[in-house]
Amino acid sequence: MRARKTRMYRLKVRQIAESKGISRTKLSHLTEMQYETINGIWHDTQRDISLTTMLKLARALGVGVGDLYEVLPDE
């Protein structure tokens, strides 16, 4: 039996927010999430986040959930 490969991904929250002029503080208010959580997502692009968090971020940024990340090519 072959082992399943784990796909790597990169969150694009910071990239999207910056392109829309949304700061971490503003994103924290828009999502009603703690600043520390937003800051962690902002800096750790491979952070594991819940679907609920992704939905809040997508809504606040005006994008689809699928726009929040990209799948990285296999090495």
C-alpha positions in Angstrom: 0.0 0.0 0.0 1.4 3.4 -1.0 1.6 6.2 1.5 -0.6 9.2 0.7 1.3 12.4 -0.1 0.4 15.4 1.8 -0.2 18.4 -0.4 1.5 21.6 0.6 -0.3 24.9 0.4 0.4 28.5 1.1 -2.1 30.9 2.6 -2.5 34.2 0.6 -4.3 36.2 3.3 -1.6 38.8 3.7 -1.2 39.2 -0.1 -4.9 39.7 -0.6 -5.4 42.0 2.4 -2.5 44.2 1.4 -3.7 44.4 -2.2 -7.1 45.7 -0.8 -5.5 48.1 1.7 -6.7 46.1 4.7 -4.4 46.0 7.8 -4.2 43.3 10.3 -6.1 45.4 12.8 -8.9 46.1 10.4 -9.0 42.4 9.4 -9.3 41.5 13.0 -12.3 43.8 13.4 -13.9 42.7 10.2 -13.6 39.0 11.2 -14.2 39.5 14.9 -11.1 37.4 15.5 -8.3 38.3 17.9 -5.4 40.3 16.5 -2.9 37.6 17.6 -4.7 35.0 15.5 -4.7 37.3 12.4 -1.1 38.1 13.0 -0.2 34.4 13.2 -2.0 33.7 9.9 -0.4 36.8 8.4 3.1 35.6 9.1 2.7 31.8 9.0 1.6 31.0 5.4 1.4 27.3 6.1 -0.6 27.6 9.3 -3.4 25.0 9.7 -6.7 27.0 10.0 -10.2 25.8 10.4 -13.0 26.1 7.7 -14.8 28.5 10.0 -11.7 30.8 10.1 -11.4 30.5 6.3 -15.0 31.5 5.9 -14.6 34.6 8.1 -11.5 35.6 6.3 -13.0 35.1 2.9 -16.1 37.1 3.8 -14.0 40.0 5.2 -11.7 40.1 2.2 -14.5 39.8 -0.3 -13.1 36.6 -1.9 -13.9 33.0 -2.2 -12.4 30.4 0.3 -10.4 28.9 -2.6 -8.8 32.3 -3.2 -7.2 32.3 0.2 -4.6 29.6 -0.6 -2.6 28.1 -3.4 -1.5 24.5 -3.6 2.3 24.3 -4.1 3.8 22.0 -6.7 5.2 18.6 -5.5 8.9 18.6 -5.1 
